[in-house]
């Protein structure tokens, strides 16, 4: 069970992104072939590709957080002395964590509202709440990844402190 959880922790976003990208490309390719070769089209494929893209964007934000690949202002960090870099790291990451937690909370409320109104998508006939759920899921994953980064930083700091003694 522990191996499964470690695998999910390590590979979830990657597997999700690769598989949905593959499915999206296949879906769009099929739609193009249907439209230009068979002079017919699938009524639901464009909507499905759009909703998959929304999910991919939010899960990719979590993946970028895990890999520390989000946009940041390196020039400001590089101009700081080592102590300033440390302070800037904590301020930036704690602010980011607060923002993602806030966004998780607010977007979960919005998704719950959309689910309660029973809004249905035009072509797929699925509840629109499933589309809106991408935001709180992505933000919750980002929050989790930020907590992992902060815990690793604290752990490294504790190890350095022990070595200094």
C-alpha positions in Angstrom: 0.0 0.0 0.0 2.9 2.3 0.9 4.5 1.7 -2.5 1.2 2.6 -4.3 0.9 5.8 -2.3 4.5 6.7 -3.1 3.9 5.9 -6.8 0.8 8.1 -6.8 2.7 10.9 -5.0 5.5 10.7 -7.5 3.7 10.1 -10.8 0.0 11.1 -10.5 0.2 14.5 -12.3 2.5 13.1 -15.0 0.3 10.1 -15.7 -2.8 12.2 -15.8 -1.3 14.8 -18.1 0.2 12.3 -20.5 -2.9 10.1 -20.7 -5.3 13.1 -21.1 -3.0 14.7 -23.7 -2.9 11.5 -25.7 -6.7 11.2 -25.5 -7.2 14.8 -26.5 -4.9 14.5 -29.5 -6.7 11.3 -30.6 -10.1 12.9 -30.1 -9.2 16.0 -32.1 -7.6 13.9 -34.8 -10.7 11.8 -35.0 -12.8 14.9 -35.2 -10.7 16.2 -38.1 -10.9 12.9 -40.0 -14.7 12.7 -39.4 -15.2 16.2 -40.6 -13.0 16.3 -43.7 -13.0 12.6 -44.8 -16.5 11.5 -43.9 -18.2 14.9 -44.1 -19.7 14.3 -40.7 -18.7 15.2 -37.2 -18.9 14.1 -33.6 -21.2 16.4 -31.6 -19.4 16.0 -28.3 -15.7 15.8 -29.2 -14.9 19.5 -29.1 -16.6 20.0 -25.8 -14.7 17.0 -24.3 -11.4 18.3 -25.6 -12.2 21.7 -24.1 -13.0 20.3 -20.7 -10.0 18.0 -20.7 -7.9 21.1 -21.4 -9.3 22.9 -18.4 -8.4 19.9 -16.2 -5.0 19.6 -17.8 -4.2 23.3 -17.1 -5.0 23.0 -13.3 -3.2 19.6 -12.9 -0.2 21.0 -14.8 -0.1 23.9 -12.4 0.4 21.3 -9.6 3.0 19.5 -11.6 4.9 22.7 -12.2 4.7 23.4 -8.5 6.1 19.9 -7.7 9.0 20.5 -10.1 9.6 24.1 -9.0 9.0 25.3 -12.6 6.6 28.2 -12.0 7.5 31.6 -13.1 9.4 33.5 -10.5 11.6 36.6 -10.3 15.1 35.2 -10.1 16.6 38.5 -10.7 15.3 39.8 -7.4 16.3 36.6 -5.6 19.8 36.7 -7.1 20.4 40.3 -5.9 19.6 39.3 -2.3 22.2 38.1 0.2 21.8 34.5 1.4 19.7 35.5 4.4 17.5 37.6 2.2 17.0 34.7 -0.2 15.9 32.5 2.7 13.4 35.1 3.9 12.1 35.7 0.4 11.7 32.0 -0.2 9.5 31.7 2.9 7.5 34.8 2.3 6.8 33.8 -1.4 5.9 30.2 -0.6 3.7 30.9 2.4 1.9 33.6 0.5 1.5 31.2 -2.4 0.2 28.5 -0.1 -2.3 30.9 1.5 -3.5 31.9 -2.0 -3.9 28.3 -3.2 -5.8 27.4 0.0 -8.1 30.4 -0.4 -8.6 29.5 -4.0 -9.3 25.9 -3.1 -12.0 27.0 -0.6 -13.7 29.5 -2.8 -13.6 27.4 -6.0 -14.9 24.3 -4.1 -17.9 26.5 -3.0 -18.4 27.5 -6.6 -18.2 23.9 -7.8 -20.7 22.9 -5.1 -23.1 25.7 -6.2 -22.8 24.5 -9.9 -23.5 20.9 -8.8 -26.5 22.0 -6.8 -28.0 23.9 -9.7 -27.8 20.7 -11.9 -26.3 22.6 -14.9 -25.7 20.2 -17.8 -23.2 20.6 -20.6 -24.7 21.0 -24.1 -23.1 18.1 -26.0 -21.8 15.7 -23.4 -24.8 16.0 -21.1 -22.6 15.9 -18.0 -22.9 18.0 -14.9 -20.9 21.2 -15.3 -19.8 20.8 -11.7 -17.3 18.2 -12.9 -15.6 20.9 -15.1 -15.6 23.4 -12.3 -14.2 20.9 -9.9 -10.8 21.1 -11.8 -10.0 24.4 -10.0 -10.3 23.1 -6.4 -8.7 19.8 -7.2 -5.7 21.6 -9.0 -5.4 24.1 -6.2 -5.6 21.5 -3.5 -2.8 19.5 -5.3 -0.8 22.7 -5.5 -1.3 23.3 -1.8 -0.2 19.8 -1.1 2.9 20.2 -3.3 3.8 23.5 -1.6 3.5 21.8 1.8 5.9 19.1 0.6 8.4 21.8 -0.6 8.1 23.7 2.7 8.5 20.5 4.8 11.6 19.5 2.7 13.1 23.0 3.3 12.4 22.7 7.0 13.9 19.2 7.1 17.0 20.3 5.2 17.3 23.3 7.7 17.0 20.9 10.7 19.7 18.6 9.2 22.1 21.6 8.7 21.4 22.8 12.2 22.3 19.3 13.6 25.4 19.2 11.5 26.5 22.5 12.9 26.3 21.3 16.5 
